[in-house]
Amino acid sequence: MFLALAVKCAVIAAVAAGLAAPAPEAFAAAKNQTSSQSRQKKSSLQREQRTLKGQISSMQKEISAKEASLDKVNNELAASEKAISQSNRTLKELGVKKQDVENQLGDLKREADIVSLHVTEAEELIASISQAQFVNSRRHPWQAALAGNNPNDIARMSAILQYMAREQDRTIDRLANRRKNIEIVTAKTNETQQELLKIESAEQKNRDQLEQEKTKRESAFAQLKKELSTQKARYEQLVKNDRQLTNLIADIDKQIAAAAKREKARKAALAAAKKREQQKAASAKKKQQTTKQTAKADTRRTTTAPVTGNFGKLRGKLTMPTKGKIVARFGQKRAGAASTLPWRGLLIRAKQGQDVVAAASGTVVFADWMRGFGNLLIVDHGSNYLSVYANNESLYKSVGDAVKQGETIASVGSSGGEDAPGLYFELRYKGKPFDPSRWIAKN
């Protein structure tokens, strides 16, 4: 019995030992299962990655296509805005010509009235002379003798009246010729006026068509801009626009510096020439004293306009470039992701077509359309100071034009893709922007 129990315990122990220590085949099976799951997970991740890359590629293609469309529409809109600017300038010039013609017609009418008055006076005088001639012809010498007068007075009076009559006839002929010339000039002036009216009407019709095309393009541009515009894209565009303007102004500053250098060299050359002239004059004077000659020296000079101006003294005296509400000031943060790029000037909301005037006297150094700033005009005030006027509807000045403080140089608009009409105004010194509000005169 004890032997049987021992055998049974040995069998149970052996079975227990077999369950506690798995065979090597079990390890291999578990390892193969884990490897298969890893490969499946890796394959799934690779498929997801390929799908994501496909989506990203598709989005990039779509964005590129929209950007290309936006660039195309933007270029078309730029062409429309430039054409409208030129059309407005033409209409303004035609208005000035029309006013000149109307003034000329007024002057001709007044002159014709004066000539007619002189003709009337001359005709009345001739009538009086004719009546006097008739009365004088009815008198006899014996009547003068009875009255105690010289009988020869009748003949003398008759001769005087005949002379006066001939002179008045000549006067009337001259006035008639003058009136005829006035009528000819008036007719030509009227023809010019009618021609100007036709040209103005055609130009106005052309401008209306341009405005319609601009409206369509603005609508298309706004739609594309709405689809494409994100805060990040807007921020990147603002940075790009600012960099472009900064590069433009840097180029203008280089040109100004080059002009100043040339002016300095010219003055140096003039000073050297003047010194040589002085030496020559001194030598001539010495020679004159030696030879006792009395010839006079030439004292003429050559002068040039200064390169620098007095802009630095105009702090607090500049003219506000247009009337309106200032909605953004220098240093103010922009909205959204563009908050790290502050405003570098003043954004003034104003009525479409309202006059934009020069803040100070100077010379126009840039007048053209520029991305992000629309119809842009930059004025050089000397001493490395520039003023910038952006988003205009029309530019009335060209590069090289001299402008006076307060003179109209453009009109308010929304060119360059702005949502509402207004003027963006900057002041820069040596290419760097500074706060314009401290320089503008307080009303």
Beta strands, then each sheet from edge to edge (+ up, - down):
strand 1: 325-328
strand 2: 346-349
strand 3: 355-357
strand 4: 362-370
strand 5: 374-382
strand 6: 385-395
strand 7: 402-403
strand 8: 408-412
strand 9: 422-429
strand 10: 432-434
sheet 1: 1+ 2- 9+ 6- 5+ 4- 7+
sheet 2: 1+ 2- 9+ 10-
sheet 3: 1+ 2- 9+ 6- 8+ 3-
end
